[in-house]
Amino acid sequence: MSDPYATHYHGVESPSKRWAPITPHDTNALALLPKQIVASTTAGNVSVVGDDGTTATFYLAKGVPLAIRPNIIKSTGTTAAGIVALY
C-alpha cells in the first residue's frame, strides 16, 4: 500500500503509525518514549515516571489516548489494564 504522506514530517503531534503493549514495571524504562498511551482493556490509574524522575498518577480512560511521554510506567499504583504505547 502506498503512503501519500511518506514524505511529510512525522512529529509527536502526528497520528501514530506504530503501537506496542506495555507491561508496567516499577524500575524498567520503556525502550522508546511513546507519543501517547491508551488503556485498551480496563480504565484506571496509571503511575508514571517522567524524564526528570518525577512520579505522577493519571486516570487512563479506556480507549482514550493520554498525551504523555513517560520513561517508566510503574506497576505499583497502576490499575489500568491493556496499556498500549502509541508511537
TINUKE-307524 format. One record per residue (C-alpha): residue number from 1; residue in one letter; y, z, x. Coordinates in Angstrom, 2 decimals, always signed. Layout:
[rec NUM,"A",[Y,Z,X]];
...
This chain:
[rec 1,"M",[+0.00,+0.00,+0.00]];
[rec 2,"S",[+3.39,-0.91,+1.42]];
[rec 3,"D",[+6.18,+1.67,+1.53]];
[rec 4,"P",[+9.60,+0.23,+0.67]];
[rec 5,"Y",[+11.18,+3.34,+2.21]];
[rec 6,"A",[+9.29,+3.26,+5.52]];
[rec 7,"T",[+12.47,+2.53,+7.49]];
[rec 8,"H",[+14.50,+5.26,+5.77]];
[rec 9,"Y",[+15.18,+8.63,+7.32]];
[rec 10,"H",[+12.69,+11.28,+6.15]];
[rec 11,"G",[+14.51,+14.62,+6.23]];
[rec 12,"V",[+13.99,+18.09,+4.79]];
[rec 13,"E",[+15.72,+17.02,+1.55]];
[rec 14,"S",[+13.39,+14.02,+1.08]];
[rec 15,"P",[+10.34,+14.19,-1.18]];
[rec 16,"S",[+7.24,+15.48,+0.57]];
[rec 17,"K",[+4.79,+12.94,+1.96]];
[rec 18,"R",[+2.08,+15.40,+3.07]];
[rec 19,"W",[+0.71,+18.77,+1.97]];
[rec 20,"A",[-1.87,+21.30,+3.09]];
[rec 21,"P",[-3.34,+24.51,+1.71]];
[rec 22,"I",[-2.15,+27.74,+3.31]];
[rec 23,"T",[-4.32,+30.78,+3.93]];
[rec 24,"P",[-1.99,+33.77,+4.17]];
[rec 25,"H",[-2.37,+35.91,+7.31]];
[rec 26,"D",[-0.26,+38.83,+8.49]];
[rec 27,"T",[+0.32,+37.56,+12.05]];
[rec 28,"N",[-0.75,+33.91,+12.38]];
[rec 29,"A",[+2.17,+31.48,+12.36]];
[rec 30,"L",[+1.90,+28.25,+10.42]];
[rec 31,"A",[+1.09,+25.21,+12.58]];
[rec 32,"L",[+4.00,+23.27,+11.06]];
[rec 33,"L",[+7.09,+24.52,+9.24]];
[rec 34,"P",[+6.90,+23.32,+5.64]];
[rec 35,"K",[+9.81,+21.85,+3.67]];
[rec 36,"Q",[+8.74,+23.93,+0.69]];
[rec 37,"I",[+5.81,+25.96,-0.58]];
[rec 38,"V",[+4.23,+25.94,-4.03]];
[rec 39,"A",[+1.58,+28.02,-5.85]];
[rec 40,"S",[-0.95,+25.60,-7.30]];
[rec 41,"T",[-3.25,+28.18,-8.90]];
[rec 42,"T",[-1.57,+31.50,-9.73]];
[rec 43,"A",[+2.07,+32.59,-9.77]];
[rec 44,"G",[+3.01,+35.77,-7.94]];
[rec 45,"N",[+4.82,+37.20,-4.97]];
[rec 46,"V",[+4.78,+35.63,-1.53]];
[rec 47,"S",[+5.65,+37.70,+1.53]];
[rec 48,"V",[+7.07,+35.58,+4.34]];
[rec 49,"V",[+8.48,+35.92,+7.85]];
[rec 50,"G",[+11.35,+33.70,+8.94]];
[rec 51,"D",[+12.06,+32.25,+12.37]];
[rec 52,"D",[+14.25,+35.26,+13.18]];
[rec 53,"G",[+11.42,+37.71,+12.37]];
[rec 54,"T",[+12.91,+38.86,+9.06]];
[rec 55,"T",[+10.38,+39.58,+6.31]];
[rec 56,"A",[+11.18,+38.88,+2.67]];
[rec 57,"T",[+9.28,+38.69,-0.59]];
[rec 58,"F",[+9.93,+35.92,-3.12]];
[rec 59,"Y",[+8.48,+35.17,-6.53]];
[rec 60,"L",[+6.47,+31.93,-6.41]];
[rec 61,"A",[+6.12,+30.36,-9.86]];
[rec 62,"K",[+3.04,+28.23,-10.45]];
[rec 63,"G",[+3.83,+24.56,-9.89]];
[rec 64,"V",[+7.48,+25.13,-8.96]];
[rec 65,"P",[+8.29,+24.42,-5.28]];
[rec 66,"L",[+10.23,+27.10,-3.42]];
[rec 67,"A",[+12.59,+25.63,-0.81]];
[rec 68,"I",[+11.97,+27.99,+2.11]];
[rec 69,"R",[+10.66,+27.25,+5.60]];
[rec 70,"P",[+8.67,+30.33,+6.65]];
[rec 71,"N",[+6.95,+30.79,+10.01]];
[rec 72,"I",[+4.34,+33.15,+8.56]];
[rec 73,"I",[+3.02,+33.68,+5.05]];
[rec 74,"K",[+1.65,+37.21,+5.08]];
[rec 75,"S",[-1.49,+38.25,+3.24]];
[rec 76,"T",[-0.09,+41.77,+2.74]];
[rec 77,"G",[+2.27,+41.64,-0.22]];
[rec 78,"T",[+1.29,+38.12,-1.30]];
[rec 79,"T",[-0.20,+37.91,-4.79]];
[rec 80,"A",[+0.36,+34.19,-5.48]];
[rec 81,"A",[-2.76,+32.06,-5.08]];
[rec 82,"G",[-3.42,+28.46,-4.16]];
[rec 83,"I",[-0.37,+28.28,-1.90]];
[rec 84,"V",[+0.29,+24.78,-0.61]];
[rec 85,"A",[+2.75,+23.75,+2.12]];
[rec 86,"L",[+4.76,+20.61,+1.41]];
[rec 87,"Y",[+5.83,+18.52,+4.43]];
